[in-house]
Amino acid sequence: MLMEAGANPTWFGRVDPRNYLPAPGTAGPPGQLWLPALPARQRRGAGTLPLLITGGILAFASLLLTVPFLLGNTGVVGFGIGFIASLLPLSAVLLTVYLIDRWEPEPKRLLAFAFTWGAAVSIAGTLLIQPLFTLAAPRGSEEEFLFFMATVEAPIVEEFTKSLGLLLLLLLARKYFDGPVDGVVFAFTIAGGFAFTENILYFGREIAESTDPATDLVRIFILRGIMSPFAHAIFTGTTGLIMGFAARKWHTGYSVFAFVVGLLPAMFLHNRWNSMGADFLVQYVLVQVPIFLAAAVGIILLRVAESKLTRQRLLEYARAGWFSPVEVDMLATARGRRQAVRWAQGRGRKAQMRRFVRAATSLACTRQRILSGRDVHHHQADELRQLGEVPALRAAVLG
């Protein structure tokens, strides 16, 4: 089977030609859409339910450890103030997640799993593993001990416990974790949760222990809430990015290998951040700011590549008769989507247009999974079901 021209549009969505399958097309009179017979309905598994149940149990158990730890270090007043102050940097991270995730939104239940994993499970895991590193820490002086814990223990343990959540998502929710953008979205959400709880500790402890709590709280808030709200997100985001590329070609071994490899840059960046000392401002401007800008540019490029990939896959459906070229331009570009939603809003059909756009994007992602060789038969059944819904979704928009 020859691959269509342009079927490998970018490095982001490149597929093995041996996996290429044509899009189900038209038959009979022009414009009369045709689908092959749907495969026999197979009994579906429990989907993401086991993951969510496991995550909920772990989160509840983790809170039994984490909340007393926080209260013991911050007191009730410090905990309350720290909680409120921590909402501001958290909002910045979650807003960024929303903007990155707008093209093909992840299920809210999985984002909730990711957040609670970061905010509770990874914190509890860190607290449980941390004592093992205290046994190996140098005892020559308190300064030497604290430096070891900040530059060795924290990067290793925190990145490991955060990224375990990514590995579970990739293994147990692989239908929704199929590219680098998904990896970044999940990683940022986990890291945002982790930083949220950690900030409660840091902010609250300033209230509980400082002789000048107001001044010290402002100082630590500027450092963590204004200068570095995305620090943990960028650390763990590198792991999510690498695991996202591995997800393009589904294989359990690749997933575990990507998890191990992805930890290395995350741990390195975390170590470099925690190692900044007397020359903090110089390193912040010369090293950390460029890293942040590079991350921002990388995310923008991923979004552009995702848009191009959606366009290519929808063009293949258009050649098979499912969409017109005008519809592809509308569905596969940010500008086209905005114009389409405005047009539909003027006719009272904004919700219907949004459903049509989401369905087309999901269909393009399904086709990419098929072409990458991931669970082909399962996703072909999804493809036929989704294609069967396209005419009704279009009719709902047109009225």
N, C-alpha and C positions, 0 to 999 in steps of 0.2 A: 504494500500500500504506500503510494507516494505521499509525502507530506505537502500540504498546501503551501504556496509561497507566503512567506511572512509568518509562518506558524511558530518560528523561534524568534520573536521580535527583540528580546533583550536578554541579558544575562540573568535578569530577575526571574523570567518565566521559561527559560530554555528547557526543552523536553527532548528525550531520546526518540529519534525517528521511529524506532521499533515499537514505541508505545502509541504511535499516532493512530487515531481512529477518526473517521469523518463524522461530522455532526449529523444526527438524524435529520432527514430532509423532507422535501415535498414530493408528492406523487399525484398523478391525475391532472385535472385542469389547473392552470396557473392560479396561484393564490389559495388553492385548497390544501390546507396543511394536513400532513399525514404523519402518523407515528406508528412504528412497528408495535406489535402486540406487547403489552406490558408483561414483564416476567411474572411468574407465579408469585403471589404475595408470600414473602418469607417472614418467619417469626423474627422480629427485631429483638435485639438485646435490650438491656435496661438503660442503654445510652450513658448519659453522664450522671445518672442517679447514684450509683455506687461511689463515684468521686465526691459528689456533693454530701452524701451521708457521712463518708469518712472524714471529709473536711470539717463538717459540722461537729462531729464528735471530738476530733483533734482540737478544734478551736475552743470548744467548751472546756475541755481538760486543760488546755494551755492557759485559759483565763484564770483558772484556779491557782495557777502558779504565778502568772504575770501580774495580776491585779494586786495581790498581797505584796509582791516585790516592789511594785511602784509605790504603793501607799507607805510601805516601810521606809522608802528612801525620800519621799516627797511630803508625807503628811497629807491630810485631807485637803487643806487649803492649797498647798502646792500642787497637788494632783489636779484640783479644779482649775486653777489658773493655767497650769501647764497644758491641760486638755484644751482649753479655749484658745490659748496662744498657738498650739500645734495645728489648729484647724486652718490657719492662714497659709503656711507652706504646703499643707496637704491639698488645699484648694487649687494652688498653682499646679501641682503635679497632676491632679485629677482632671483639671481643665485641659492640660496638655494631652493627656490620654484621650479625652473626648475628641480633641481636634485631630489627633493622629488616626483615631478609630472611626472617623465619620464615613470613610469611603465604603468599608464593609464592616459594620459594627459587630463586635463579638457579643454573644449572649450575655445578658446582665447577670445571670446566675453564675457564669464562669468568672466574670469580673468580680463578683462578690466573693467567690471562692478565693481568687487571687489576693484580694485585699485582706480578707480575714487570715489567710495563710501568712501574709507579711506582718500584719499587726499583732497576731497572737501566736501562731504555731512557730514561726521562725524565731520569734523572741524567746519563747519557752525553750526551743531547741538550743538556742545560744546559751541560755542560762544553765542548761543541763550539761552542755559540752565544755563550757568555759572552765570549770574546776580542773579538768584534765590538763589544760594548758598552764594553769597556775602551778602545777607540780613541776613543769619543765621550765618555768620562768626563772631568770636569774634573780638572786637575792642579795646581790652586793649592795644595792641601795634602793630606796623607794622609787627614785627617778628611773633607774635602770629597769625595775620591774614594770612600772607603768608604761615605759616606752615599748617594752616587749609585748605587753598585752595590747597596746594600741596598734602596733605595726605588724605584728605576727598573728596573734590570736584573733583580733577583730576581723581582719581581712579574710582569713581562712574560714573561721567558724560562721561569721555572718553571711558571707557570700554562699557558703555551702548550704546553710539552712534556708536561705531565701530561694536559691535555685532548685532545691528539691521540689518546691511547688511547681516550678516550670516543668521539671521532668515528669511529674504526675500529670500535668495538663497535656503534655505531649503524648504520653503513653495512653492515657485514659479518655482524652477528649480530642483525639487526633483529627476528627472531622472539622474542628474549629481552629486547629493550630496547624496551618498549612503554609506558612511563609514567614519571612523576616519581619514584616509589619506586625503580624500577630504576636511574634516573639517579643518585639519591643513593647507592644501594648500590655501584654501579660506581665512582662518584667517590670515595667514602670508602675503597674498597679500593685504588684507585690512589694516593690521597693518603697512606694508611697506609703503603704500600710506599715512597713517596718520603721521608716523614718518618723511616721506619726507617733508611734508608741515610744520610740527612742527620744523624740523631742519632748514628750510628756515628762520623761525621766529627767532630762537635762534642764528643762525650764522649771519644773517643779522643785528640783533639788536646789536651784538657786534661791528659790523662795524659802525653803526649809533650812538651809545651812548658811546662807550669806548674812554678814552683818549689815550689808547695804543691798537688800534684795531687789529693790526697784532698779538701781543702776546696773547690777549684775545681770538681771533678767533682760534688760534692754541690750546689754553687750552680747549675751549669748544668743538672743533672738536675731540680732543683726548678723551674727556669724552663721547661724544655722538656718534661720528663717528667710533671710534676704540674700545673703551672699552664696548660700549653698543649698537651696531647697531641692535641687536636682542631683545632688551628689550621689546618693544611693541609687537613684534612678539610672544615672549614667553607668555606675559600676555594674549593676545587675543587667542593665540594658545590653551590654556587650555579650553577656551570656545568652540572653534572649535572642539577640540577632543571630548568633552562630547556631543556636538550636533551631531557629526559624529556617535558616538555609538548609539544615539537615532534614527538616520536616518536608521539604519539597520532594524528597525521595524517601517515602516511608520505609523504615526498617528499624526494628528495635535496637539492633546493634549500633546503627548510625546515631540514634537518639541518645543512647548512653555515652557513646564516644563524644558526641557534640557537647553533652553536659559536662564531661570532664575537661575537654579542651576549652569550652566557653568560660569555665571558672578561672582560667589562668589570667586573661586580661582583666577580669573583674577584680580579682585579688590584687593584681599589680596596681591598678588605678586606685583601689582602696588603700593600699599600702602607701602609695605616693601622697595621697591626701592626708593621711594620718601622720606622715613623717614630716610635714611642714612645721618648722619651728620658728626661730627668731626672725627669719627672713620670709615669714608667711605672706605678707602683702606682695613681695616681689614674685614669689613663686605663684601666687594666686593670679597675678596679672599676666605673667609670662608663660605659665603652664596651664593652669586650670581654666582660665577664660578661653584660650584657644581650643582646649579639649571640649568645652561646652559648645563653642561655635561649630566645631567640626561635627559634634553629635547632631546639632540642629540642621546643618547642611545635609548630613547623611540621612536624617529622617525625611527631609524634603525630597531628596532623590529617590528614596524608597516609595514615597507617595506618588511621585511622577511615574516611576516604573510600574507601580500597581495600576495606575490609570491606563497606561499603555497596554498592559497585559489584558485588562478588562476589555479594552477596545478590540484587541486582536481576537480574543475568543468570541466576542459578540459579532465581529465581522464574519467569522466562520459560520455562526448561526444565521447571519443575514444572507450569506451565499446559499444557505440551505432553505431560505424562504421564511424564516421566523421573524426577522426584523427588517425594516427598510434602512438604507444608508442614513437617512435623516434621523431615525430613531437611535442608531448606533452613536451618531455624533451627540445626540441629546443625553444618552445614558452613560457614555464613557468619558465625558469631560465634566469638570467641575462647573464650568461656565454654562454648558448645556443643561446640567441638572438644575442650576439656579433658575435659568430662564423657564424651564419646564414647570418647576414648582410654582413660580410666579404666575405663569399662564393658567395652570390648573387652579390656583388659589382664586383667580378672578372669576372662575366658573364654579366655585364651591366644591372642587374636587382635589384639593391639596392632599388629603390623606390617601386617596386612591392613587395619585401620581407617585407619592412616596413609596407606596407598596409596590408599584410597578418598577420603580428604580431599584428598590432593594431586591426584588425578585430577579431582575436582570443581572445584577451584580453577583448574587448568589449562584445563578446559573453559570456565569462565566467562571466562578471559582470551582464549581463542580466539574466543569469541563477541564480545567487545569489539573484537577486531581486525577481525572481519568487519563489525561495525556502523560502525566508523570508516573503512571503505573501504580497508583495508590488505591487499593481496594476497588479495582476496576468494576467488577460486577455489581457491587453494592452502590457505587456512585453512578453507574449507568442506569440503575433503577431510579435513583434520585433525579437524574437528568430527564428521564422520560416523564416522571411525575411533574417536574418543574415546567417542562415544555408544555405539558397538557394544560397548565394553569395560565400560560401567557395570553392566549386569546381572551379569556375572561377578564384578566387584569387590564388588558388594553381596552376592552369594551367598557369596563367600569370607569376608566379615565375619560373616554370619549362620550360616555353617557348614552 
